[in-house]
């Protein structure tokens, strides 16, 4: 949204707001701030900038391995007779099998592949990731930054503001402005610009409509 449009809205509404008592102005500011924060949260959830363009995709994200359903095998430990073992929700690494041993241990166990005498059954059916909520995407960025705990709204009789504070504000500014910042003690990264905060034309229209409904006939008095 252009600065001119915001300025025009401010010039239009300022003399009307002056007619209200401070307590009523603060109440109106809080209502507008609450509605505006909700719209900001929805836009961040959609991973879009205020101008409607999508956020640049995250790069270098580590892909999660998917657990498999069941694995049965004959396993031989040093000094013990070979016996049948079964694990569920299992993973495979280059040297081990790892999964839930319900029959023997009732807990997660790791088995060395070199001690597996023979595989009896292998079910590669992927198991749903319990960390992933139904209908959500693990690719979404800024899940915490869109939370009301971090996206603060402050209202007074004179203004309403949305933003971040402290360390969270520093992190948000890096993404908002596309700054270079350290990833760790040995590496820095040029983060692409992803606008967390910003007014869209629809936001301005919403504020206009809320003001019209609240001020009513005072607009024409």
C-alpha positions in Angstrom: 0.0 0.0 0.0 1.4 3.4 -0.9 2.3 6.0 1.7 0.0 8.5 -0.1 -3.1 6.2 0.5 -2.2 5.9 4.2 -1.7 9.7 4.4 -5.1 10.4 2.7 -6.9 8.0 5.1 -5.2 9.7 8.1 -6.1 13.2 6.9 -9.7 12.1 6.3 -10.3 10.5 9.6 -8.3 12.7 12.0 -10.9 15.5 12.4 -13.6 12.9 12.9 -11.8 11.1 15.6 -11.1 14.4 17.4 -14.9 14.5 18.2 -14.6 11.2 20.2 -13.7 11.0 23.9 -10.2 9.4 24.5 -11.7 6.2 26.0 -13.8 5.7 22.9 -10.9 6.4 20.6 -8.8 3.8 22.5 -11.6 1.3 22.2 -11.9 1.9 18.5 -8.1 1.7 18.1 -8.1 -1.7 19.9 -10.8 -3.1 17.6 -9.0 -2.0 14.5 -5.7 -3.3 15.8 -7.2 -6.7 16.7 -8.7 -7.0 13.2 -5.6 -5.9 11.5 -3.4 -8.3 13.4 -5.7 -11.1 12.4 -5.3 -10.2 8.7 -1.5 -10.0 9.1 -1.5 -13.4 10.7 -3.6 -14.9 7.9 -1.3 -13.4 5.2 1.8 -14.7 6.9 0.1 -18.1 7.1 -0.4 -18.0 3.4 3.3 -17.1 3.0 2.6 -13.9 1.0 4.0 -10.4 0.9 1.6 -7.4 1.3 1.7 -7.0 -2.5 0.4 -10.5 -3.0 3.7 -12.1 -4.2 4.7 -15.4 -2.5 7.6 -15.5 -0.1 10.8 -16.8 -1.6 11.0 -20.5 -0.9 13.2 -21.8 1.9 16.4 -23.4 0.6 18.5 -26.1 2.1 15.8 -27.5 4.3 16.6 -30.9 5.6 14.2 -33.6 4.4 12.6 -35.7 7.1 12.9 -39.4 6.8 9.6 -41.3 6.9 9.1 -44.2 9.3 8.1 -47.6 7.8 5.4 -49.9 9.2 7.0 -53.2 10.2 10.2 -55.2 10.0 10.6 -58.9 11.2 14.0 -60.6 11.1 16.3 -63.2 12.7 18.8 -61.5 15.0 21.9 -62.9 16.6 23.7 -61.2 19.4 27.2 -62.4 20.5 26.9 -65.2 23.0 23.2 -65.7 22.4 21.1 -67.9 20.1 19.5 -66.3 17.0 15.9 -65.3 17.6 13.1 -63.6 15.8 12.6 -59.9 16.4 10.0 -57.4 15.2 10.1 -53.6 15.2 7.4 -51.2 14.0 7.6 -47.5 13.0 11.1 -48.3 12.0 13.9 -46.4 10.2 17.0 -47.7 8.4 20.5 -46.2 8.5 23.5 -47.5 6.6 24.5 -49.6 9.6 21.4 -50.1 11.7 17.6 -50.7 12.0 15.9 -48.5 14.6 12.3 -48.9 15.7 9.8 -49.8 18.4 10.4 -53.4 19.8 6.9 -54.1 21.3 7.4 -57.8 21.9 10.6 -57.9 23.8 11.5 -54.5 25.2 8.4 -52.4 24.8 10.6 -49.6 23.9 12.7 -48.1 21.0 15.7 -50.3 20.1 18.6 -50.2 17.7 19.7 -53.4 15.8 23.0 -53.7 13.9 22.5 -54.9 10.3 25.6 -57.1 10.4 23.9 -59.2 13.1 20.7 -59.7 11.1 20.8 -63.3 9.9 17.7 -63.1 7.7 14.8 -60.8 7.0 11.5 -62.5 7.4 9.1 -59.7 6.6 9.6 -56.1 5.5 6.7 -53.7 5.2 7.7 -50.4 3.7 4.3 -48.7 4.1 5.1 -45.1 5.2 3.8 -44.3 8.7 2.1 -40.9 9.2 4.4 -38.5 10.9 2.9 -37.7 14.4 4.7 -34.3 14.4 2.7 -33.1 11.3 -0.8 -31.9 12.1 -3.5 -32.9 9.6 -4.1 -30.3 7.0 -0.9 -28.4 7.9 2.4 -28.0 6.1 5.8 -28.4 7.7 7.2 -26.1 5.0 5.4 -23.0 6.4 7.7 -20.4 7.7 7.3 -18.0 10.6 4.8 -20.1 12.5 5.9 -18.5 15.8 6.2 -15.0 14.4 2.6 -14.9 13.5 1.5 -15.9 17.0 -0.1 -13.2 19.1 2.4 -13.9 21.8 5.1 -12.4 19.5 3.1 -10.2 17.2 2.2 -7.5 19.7 -0.7 -5.1 19.3 -0.8 -1.8 21.3 -3.6 0.7 21.3 -4.1 4.1 22.8 -6.4 7.0 22.3 -4.0 8.4 19.7 -2.7 5.4 17.8 -2.6 1.7 17.2 0.6 -0.3 16.4 1.6 -3.8 15.4 5.1 -5.2 15.7 7.7 -7.2 17.5 9.9 -6.6 20.5 13.4 -7.5 21.7 15.2 -10.4 20.1 12.1 -11.3 18.1 12.1 -7.8 16.5 15.7 -8.3 15.4 14.9 -11.7 13.8 11.8 -10.2 12.1 13.7 -7.2 10.8 16.2 -9.5 9.1 13.4 -11.2 7.1 11.4 -8.0 6.6 14.3 -6.1 5.1 16.2 -9.0 3.6 19.4 -8.6 5.6 22.6 -10.5 5.9 22.9 -12.3 9.3 24.9 -15.0 10.9 23.6 -18.6 10.8 26.2 -19.8 13.3 29.6 -18.8 14.5 31.2 -19.7 11.1 28.6 -18.8 8.5 26.5 -15.9 7.3 23.6 -15.9 5.0 21.8 -13.3 2.8 18.2 -13.8 3.8 15.7 -12.9 1.0 13.1 -10.2 1.7 9.9 -11.6 3.2 7.5 -8.9 4.4 6.0 -10.0 7.7 4.2 -6.7 8.2 2.6 -4.3 5.8 -0.7 -2.8 4.8 -2.6 -4.2 1.7 -5.3 -2.3 -0.1 -7.8 -4.7 1.5 -6.4 -3.8 4.9 -7.0 -0.1 4.3 -10.5 -0.7 3.0 -11.2 -2.8 6.1 -10.0 0.1 8.4 -12.1 2.6 6.4 -15.2 0.4 6.7 -14.7 0.0 10.5 -14.3 3.8 10.9 -17.5 4.5 8.8 -19.5 2.0 10.9 -18.3 3.4 14.2 -18.5 7.1 13.3 -21.8 6.9 11.6 -23.6 10.2 11.3 -20.6 12.1 12.7 -19.1 11.9 9.3 -21.6 14.2 7.9 -22.3 16.4 11.0 
